[in-house]
Amino acid sequence: MTDASEKQASAADDRVAVVIVAAGRGARAGQADGPKQYQRIGGRAVIARTLDMFLAHPRIGPVVVAIHADDSALFRSAAGASADRVVTVTGGASRQDSVRLGLLALRGHAPGQVLVHDAVRPFVDMELIDRTIAAIGERQGALPALPVADTLKRESAAGMIGETVSRNGLHAAQTPQGFPFWPILAAHEKAHHLGKADFTDDAAIAEWAHIPVKIVPGSPDNVKLTWARDISMADQRLSGERPRFPDIRTGNGYDVHAFEPGDHVTLCGVSIPHDKKLSGHSDADVGLHALTDALLATCGAGDIGTHFPPSDPQWKGVASRIFVEHAAKLVRARGGRVANADITLICEAPRVGPHRETMTETLSAMLGISRDRISIKATTNEKLGFVGREEGIAAIATASVVFPGEVPE
């Protein structure tokens, strides 16, 4: 450290700063409720439980949470009152860069020590935090870890066992990992400027920067929630209940709008050039209107007209994504998770195929689910009826939602 850094460190109080990494997309755990740090276990979001433990610890000072650029509203909703007690920063393209940005946000606080923790380890406890803090020195980091218990095998290029790896001295790393603040910030900045972006945790960066790291006993309960099964098991653990029977509900929706003079139609949130437009009080997006009704049907919440009556002038010309997002919010408020959405557009023209990928991306963002949970199809009416005469467009939508089930007798 420079002399100035030494003075900053010595001027800091004995509170420990925290960077919580929550900018990942969590694809391996599914996207039913968004990224895994926002999925609910025991009735609360994973990240809220993680924050609780650190905010309640008497030694913890400023807390910075690195979140994805798209997750500001999701974070505030999940964290509740705790959102006002932390600083949020937009994370980077990798975990390593998110940590660096979180550390940079702490420079004004000049903490002497900092902990870096994964948001998806909600079962961290006070004793583990204490052990980690106690092992941090002026130039020494601390890593909670557990000895590897499983026999390790190295795979050959042919997919066979190449060799058995000795597990003597091997440990599985956990978080929070603790460090003197200025040295670990300098190490992150140096790695960034040199373009070294392949470190999988902060202890590895410390090792590269010649900062010694002491291993302290981890906790078997301090698991990282990686897969959908991890989320389910954590929920059962916190709920203190036997597994529930699944409550999977399916809703259907149908909508139709006539053509009128115009130069484009809006279908599934995408504007498509056309020699006509659809007539309606909003943007007349038949696909999204049908999907809104399908979502509302899964929780007995009426239909689109119940929530957005066409007689109300405030909805004139609005984008129909407002209706879909409102319906999805009602579903989540009742504990539901949107599992998939299937929309069939029935029209002779325009062609839907060239716009299907954009429609899928748009719906993925609206519903907070992955693209593979969305299906958009198009068919003609074989020149029959009002659709066949190109007088309008119809749409059918189906939505599947998983709600908390009943505990078996």
C-alpha positions as CSV (number, residue, x, y, z in Angstrom):
1,M,0.0,0.0,0.0
2,T,1.0,3.6,-0.4
3,D,1.5,5.9,2.6
4,A,-1.8,7.5,1.8
5,S,-3.5,4.1,1.8
6,E,-1.9,3.2,5.1
7,K,-3.2,6.4,6.6
8,Q,-6.7,5.8,5.3
9,A,-6.7,2.3,6.6
10,S,-5.5,3.4,10.1
11,A,-8.2,6.1,10.2
12,A,-11.0,3.6,9.6
13,D,-13.1,2.4,12.6
14,D,-13.2,-1.3,13.5
15,R,-16.4,-2.0,11.6
16,V,-16.0,-4.4,8.6
17,A,-17.4,-3.5,5.2
18,V,-19.2,-6.1,3.0
19,V,-19.6,-6.6,-0.7
20,I,-22.4,-8.9,-1.6
21,V,-22.3,-10.2,-5.2
22,A,-25.8,-10.5,-6.7
23,A,-25.3,-9.5,-10.4
24,G,-25.5,-13.0,-11.9
25,R,-28.3,-14.4,-14.0
26,G,-28.4,-17.8,-12.2
27,A,-29.4,-19.8,-15.3
28,R,-28.7,-23.2,-13.8
29,A,-31.4,-22.6,-11.1
30,G,-34.1,-21.7,-13.7
31,Q,-35.7,-18.4,-14.2
32,A,-39.2,-18.9,-12.9
33,D,-38.9,-16.1,-10.4
34,G,-36.0,-14.4,-12.1
35,P,-32.3,-15.0,-11.1
36,K,-31.8,-17.4,-8.2
37,Q,-30.9,-14.7,-5.7
38,Y,-34.5,-13.4,-6.0
39,Q,-36.3,-16.7,-5.8
40,R,-38.2,-17.4,-2.6
41,I,-37.2,-19.8,0.1
42,G,-39.3,-20.1,3.2
43,G,-41.5,-17.3,1.9
44,R,-38.7,-14.7,1.4
45,A,-36.2,-13.9,-1.3
46,V,-32.8,-15.6,-1.0
47,I,-31.0,-12.2,-1.1
48,A,-33.2,-10.9,1.7
49,R,-32.1,-13.7,4.0
50,T,-28.5,-13.1,3.1
51,L,-28.7,-9.4,3.9
52,D,-30.4,-10.0,7.2
53,M,-27.5,-11.9,8.6
54,F,-24.9,-9.3,7.7
55,L,-27.0,-6.3,8.6
56,A,-27.7,-7.8,12.1
57,H,-24.1,-8.4,12.9
58,P,-22.6,-5.9,15.3
59,R,-19.2,-5.7,13.5
60,I,-20.6,-5.0,10.1
61,G,-20.5,-1.5,8.7
62,P,-21.3,-0.3,5.2
63,V,-22.8,-3.0,2.9
64,V,-22.5,-2.7,-0.9
65,V,-24.6,-5.0,-3.2
66,A,-23.6,-5.5,-6.8
67,I,-26.7,-6.1,-8.9
68,H,-27.4,-6.5,-12.5
69,A,-28.4,-3.4,-14.5
70,D,-31.9,-4.8,-15.1
71,D,-32.6,-5.7,-11.5
72,S,-33.0,-2.4,-9.6
73,A,-36.8,-2.8,-9.1
74,L,-36.4,-6.6,-8.5
75,F,-33.8,-5.9,-5.8
76,R,-35.9,-3.3,-4.0
77,S,-38.9,-5.6,-4.0
78,A,-36.9,-8.5,-2.7
79,A,-34.9,-6.7,-0.1
80,G,-37.8,-4.7,1.3
81,A,-36.7,-2.3,4.1
82,S,-33.1,-3.6,3.9
83,A,-32.8,-1.9,0.5
84,D,-32.5,1.5,2.2
85,R,-29.7,0.2,4.5
86,V,-27.3,-0.8,1.7
87,V,-25.6,0.8,-1.3
88,T,-26.2,-0.8,-4.7
89,V,-23.9,-0.7,-7.7
90,T,-24.3,-2.1,-11.1
91,G,-22.2,-5.2,-11.4
92,G,-19.8,-6.1,-14.2
93,A,-19.8,-8.8,-16.9
94,S,-18.2,-11.3,-14.5
95,R,-18.3,-12.0,-10.8
96,Q,-14.7,-10.8,-10.5
97,D,-15.6,-7.4,-12.1
98,S,-18.7,-7.1,-9.9
99,V,-16.5,-7.5,-6.8
100,R,-14.1,-4.9,-8.1
101,L,-16.9,-2.4,-8.7
102,G,-18.3,-3.1,-5.2
103,L,-14.9,-2.5,-3.6
104,L,-14.5,0.8,-5.5
105,A,-17.8,2.0,-4.1
106,L,-16.3,1.5,-0.6
107,R,-13.3,3.7,-1.1
108,G,-15.0,6.7,0.5
109,H,-15.7,4.7,3.6
110,A,-12.1,3.6,3.9
111,P,-12.8,0.4,5.8
112,G,-9.9,-1.5,7.4
113,Q,-11.4,-4.8,6.4
114,V,-13.9,-6.1,3.9
115,L,-15.9,-9.3,3.5
116,V,-16.9,-10.6,0.0
117,H,-20.0,-12.8,0.0
118,D,-22.2,-14.6,-2.6
119,A,-25.8,-13.5,-2.3
120,V,-26.9,-17.1,-2.9
121,R,-25.3,-18.4,0.3
122,P,-28.3,-17.4,2.6
123,F,-27.3,-19.9,5.4
124,V,-24.2,-18.0,6.5
125,D,-24.2,-17.7,10.3
126,M,-22.9,-15.2,12.9
127,E,-20.2,-17.7,14.1
128,L,-18.8,-18.1,10.6
129,I,-18.7,-14.3,10.0
130,D,-16.9,-14.0,13.4
131,R,-14.3,-16.6,12.5
132,T,-13.6,-15.0,9.2
133,I,-13.2,-11.5,10.6
134,A,-11.0,-12.7,13.4
135,A,-8.5,-14.3,11.0
136,I,-8.1,-11.1,8.8
137,G,-4.7,-9.4,9.4
138,E,-3.2,-6.2,8.2
139,R,-1.8,-8.0,5.2
140,Q,-3.6,-11.4,5.5
141,G,-6.9,-12.6,4.2
142,A,-9.2,-15.3,5.5
143,L,-11.0,-18.1,3.7
144,P,-13.7,-20.3,5.2
145,A,-13.4,-23.7,3.7
146,L,-14.3,-27.4,4.3
147,P,-12.0,-30.3,3.8
148,V,-13.0,-32.3,0.6
149,A,-14.7,-35.5,1.7
150,D,-15.4,-37.1,-1.7
151,T,-12.9,-39.2,-3.6
152,L,-11.7,-37.1,-6.6
153,K,-11.3,-38.4,-10.1
154,R,-9.6,-36.7,-13.0
155,E,-11.3,-37.4,-16.4
156,S,-9.3,-38.4,-19.4
157,A,-9.9,-37.0,-22.9
158,A,-11.8,-40.1,-23.7
159,G,-14.3,-39.6,-20.9
160,M,-12.8,-42.3,-18.7
161,I,-11.2,-42.1,-15.3
162,G,-7.6,-40.8,-15.9
163,E,-6.4,-40.9,-12.3
164,T,-7.5,-40.7,-8.7
165,V,-6.6,-37.3,-7.2
166,S,-5.3,-37.3,-3.6
167,R,-7.7,-35.2,-1.5
168,N,-5.0,-34.6,1.2
169,G,-4.9,-30.9,1.9
170,L,-7.8,-30.1,-0.5
171,H,-10.6,-27.8,0.7
172,A,-13.8,-26.5,-0.8
173,A,-13.9,-22.7,-0.6
174,Q,-16.9,-20.8,0.8
175,T,-17.7,-17.2,1.4
176,P,-17.6,-14.7,3.0
177,Q,-13.9,-14.3,2.2
178,G,-12.2,-11.6,4.2
179,F,-9.3,-9.2,3.4
180,P,-7.6,-6.0,4.5
181,F,-9.5,-3.5,2.3
182,W,-6.7,-1.6,0.5
183,P,-4.6,-4.6,-0.5
184,I,-7.5,-6.6,-2.0
185,L,-8.8,-3.5,-3.8
186,A,-5.3,-2.9,-5.2
187,A,-5.1,-6.5,-6.3
188,H,-8.4,-6.3,-8.1
189,E,-7.5,-3.1,-9.8
190,K,-4.1,-4.6,-11.0
191,A,-5.8,-7.7,-12.3
192,H,-8.3,-5.5,-14.2
193,H,-5.7,-3.3,-15.8
194,L,-3.7,-6.4,-16.9
195,G,-6.8,-8.0,-18.4
196,K,-6.7,-11.0,-16.1
197,A,-10.3,-12.0,-15.7
198,D,-10.2,-15.7,-15.0
199,F,-10.2,-15.7,-11.2
200,T,-13.1,-17.7,-9.7
201,D,-12.9,-16.2,-6.3
202,D,-11.2,-13.4,-4.4
203,A,-8.8,-15.7,-2.5
204,A,-7.4,-16.7,-5.9
205,I,-6.8,-13.0,-6.7
206,A,-5.1,-12.6,-3.3
207,E,-2.9,-15.6,-4.0
208,W,-1.9,-14.1,-7.3
209,A,-1.1,-10.8,-5.6
210,H,1.0,-12.5,-2.9
211,I,-1.5,-11.7,-0.1
212,P,-1.4,-14.7,2.3
213,V,-4.8,-16.2,3.0
214,K,-5.6,-18.2,6.2
215,I,-8.1,-21.0,6.0
216,V,-10.7,-21.0,8.8
217,P,-13.4,-23.7,9.4
218,G,-16.3,-23.3,7.1
219,S,-19.9,-24.5,7.8
220,P,-21.6,-27.4,6.1
221,D,-24.8,-25.4,6.3
222,N,-23.3,-22.5,4.3
223,V,-24.3,-24.0,0.9
224,K,-24.3,-22.1,-2.3
225,L,-27.7,-22.4,-4.1
226,T,-26.8,-23.3,-7.6
227,W,-29.4,-25.6,-9.1
228,A,-33.2,-25.5,-9.0
229,R,-33.1,-28.5,-6.7
230,D,-31.0,-26.5,-4.2
231,I,-33.7,-23.8,-4.1
232,S,-36.4,-26.4,-3.5
233,M,-34.5,-28.1,-0.7
234,A,-33.7,-24.7,0.9
235,D,-37.4,-23.8,0.8
236,Q,-38.4,-27.1,2.4
237,R,-35.7,-26.6,5.1
238,L,-36.9,-23.1,6.0
239,S,-40.6,-23.9,5.7
240,G,-40.2,-26.8,8.1
241,E,-42.8,-28.7,6.1
242,R,-43.0,-32.0,4.3
243,P,-42.8,-31.8,0.5
244,R,-46.0,-30.3,-1.0
245,F,-48.1,-31.7,-3.8
246,P,-47.5,-29.5,-6.8
247,D,-50.3,-27.1,-7.6
248,I,-49.9,-26.5,-11.4
249,R,-52.6,-24.4,-13.0
250,T,-53.2,-23.7,-16.7
251,G,-55.0,-20.6,-18.0
252,N,-56.3,-19.9,-21.5
253,G,-56.9,-16.6,-23.2
254,Y,-58.4,-15.6,-26.5
255,D,-58.5,-12.2,-28.2
256,V,-59.4,-10.7,-31.6
257,H,-59.0,-7.3,-33.2
258,A,-60.2,-5.9,-36.5
259,F,-58.1,-4.1,-39.0
260,E,-58.3,-0.4,-39.8
261,P,-56.2,1.9,-42.0
262,G,-52.7,2.2,-40.7
263,D,-49.0,1.3,-41.4
264,H,-48.1,-1.3,-38.7
265,V,-49.4,-3.9,-36.3
266,T,-48.1,-4.6,-32.8
267,L,-47.9,-8.3,-32.0
268,C,-46.4,-9.8,-28.8
269,G,-44.8,-6.4,-28.1
270,V,-43.1,-6.0,-31.5
271,S,-44.1,-3.4,-34.1
272,I,-44.3,-4.9,-37.6
273,P,-44.7,-2.8,-40.7
274,H,-48.1,-3.6,-42.5
275,D,-50.6,-1.9,-44.8
276,K,-53.2,-1.9,-42.0
277,K,-53.2,-1.6,-38.2
278,L,-55.3,-3.3,-35.5
279,S,-58.2,-1.4,-34.0
280,G,-58.4,-1.2,-30.2
281,H,-58.3,1.1,-27.2
282,S,-54.7,0.3,-26.4
283,D,-52.1,-0.7,-29.0
284,A,-54.5,-3.7,-29.8
285,D,-51.8,-6.3,-29.3
286,V,-53.9,-9.5,-29.6
287,G,-51.1,-11.7,-28.5
288,L,-50.4,-9.9,-25.3
289,H,-54.2,-9.4,-24.6
290,A,-54.7,-13.1,-24.8
291,L,-51.7,-13.8,-22.6
292,T,-52.9,-11.4,-20.0
293,D,-56.2,-13.3,-19.7
294,A,-54.4,-16.6,-19.6
295,L,-52.2,-15.4,-16.6
296,L,-55.2,-13.9,-14.8
297,A,-57.1,-17.2,-15.2
298,T,-54.5,-19.1,-13.2
299,C,-55.3,-17.2,-10.1
300,G,-58.9,-16.4,-10.5
301,A,-58.3,-12.7,-11.0
302,G,-60.9,-11.9,-13.7
303,D,-60.0,-10.8,-17.2
304,I,-58.2,-7.9,-18.8
305,G,-61.3,-5.8,-18.9
306,T,-61.6,-6.1,-15.1
307,H,-58.3,-4.5,-14.5
308,F,-58.0,-2.2,-17.6
309,P,-61.6,-1.3,-18.8
310,P,-61.6,0.1,-22.3
311,S,-63.9,2.9,-21.1
312,D,-61.1,4.3,-19.0
313,P,-59.2,6.9,-21.1
314,Q,-55.9,6.4,-19.3
315,W,-55.4,3.1,-21.2
316,K,-55.9,4.7,-24.7
317,G,-53.0,3.9,-26.9
318,V,-50.8,2.3,-24.1
319,A,-48.4,-0.5,-24.7
320,S,-50.0,-3.8,-23.8
321,R,-46.9,-5.0,-22.0
322,I,-48.3,-3.0,-19.1
323,F,-51.2,-5.5,-18.9
324,V,-49.0,-8.6,-19.1
325,E,-46.6,-7.3,-16.4
326,H,-49.6,-6.4,-14.1
327,A,-51.0,-9.9,-14.5
328,A,-47.6,-11.5,-13.8
329,K,-47.2,-9.4,-10.7
330,L,-50.6,-10.6,-9.5
331,V,-49.5,-14.2,-10.1
332,R,-46.3,-13.7,-8.1
333,A,-48.2,-11.9,-5.3
334,R,-50.2,-15.1,-4.8
335,G,-47.0,-17.2,-4.7
336,G,-47.2,-18.3,-8.3
337,R,-44.2,-18.9,-10.6
338,V,-44.8,-18.6,-14.4
339,A,-43.6,-21.8,-15.8
340,N,-44.3,-21.2,-19.5
341,A,-46.3,-19.2,-22.0
342,D,-47.6,-20.4,-25.4
343,I,-49.2,-18.0,-27.9
344,T,-50.7,-18.8,-31.3
345,L,-51.3,-15.9,-33.7
346,I,-54.0,-16.6,-36.3
347,C,-53.7,-14.3,-39.4
348,E,-53.1,-14.4,-43.1
349,A,-50.7,-11.4,-42.9
350,P,-48.2,-10.1,-41.8
351,R,-45.7,-12.9,-41.6
352,V,-44.7,-13.6,-38.0
353,G,-41.7,-15.9,-38.6
354,P,-39.1,-13.2,-39.2
355,H,-40.1,-11.5,-35.9
356,R,-40.4,-14.6,-33.7
357,E,-37.0,-14.2,-32.0
358,T,-37.6,-10.6,-31.1
359,M,-41.0,-11.5,-29.7
360,T,-39.5,-14.2,-27.6
361,E,-36.9,-11.9,-26.2
362,T,-39.6,-9.3,-25.4
363,L,-41.8,-11.8,-23.6
364,S,-38.9,-13.2,-21.7
365,A,-38.2,-9.7,-20.3
366,M,-41.9,-9.1,-19.5
367,L,-42.4,-12.4,-17.6
368,G,-38.9,-12.8,-16.1
369,I,-38.6,-16.3,-17.5
370,S,-36.1,-17.9,-19.9
371,R,-36.6,-18.0,-23.6
372,D,-37.1,-21.8,-23.6
373,R,-40.2,-21.4,-21.6
374,I,-41.9,-19.3,-24.3
375,S,-43.5,-20.5,-27.5
376,I,-44.8,-18.2,-30.2
377,K,-46.5,-19.8,-33.2
378,A,-48.5,-18.5,-36.2
379,T,-51.0,-20.1,-38.5
380,T,-53.4,-19.0,-41.2
381,N,-57.1,-19.6,-41.2
382,E,-57.0,-21.2,-44.7
383,K,-58.8,-18.1,-46.2
384,L,-61.9,-19.0,-44.1
385,G,-63.9,-16.5,-41.9
386,F,-63.0,-13.0,-41.0
387,V,-59.3,-13.9,-40.5
388,G,-59.2,-15.6,-43.9
389,R,-60.7,-12.5,-45.5
390,E,-57.9,-10.5,-43.7
391,E,-60.4,-8.5,-41.7
392,G,-58.5,-8.9,-38.5
393,I,-56.1,-11.1,-36.3
394,A,-56.9,-13.5,-33.5
395,A,-54.7,-15.0,-30.8
396,I,-54.9,-17.9,-28.4
397,A,-52.7,-18.1,-25.4
398,T,-52.0,-20.6,-22.7
399,A,-50.0,-20.0,-19.5
400,S,-48.9,-22.5,-16.9
401,V,-48.2,-21.3,-13.4
402,V,-46.8,-23.3,-10.4
403,F,-48.4,-22.3,-7.1
404,P,-47.4,-23.5,-3.6
405,G,-49.1,-26.9,-3.2
406,E,-50.9,-28.5,-0.3
407,V,-49.1,-30.6,2.3
408,P,-50.2,-34.2,2.0
409,E,-52.2,-35.7,4.9
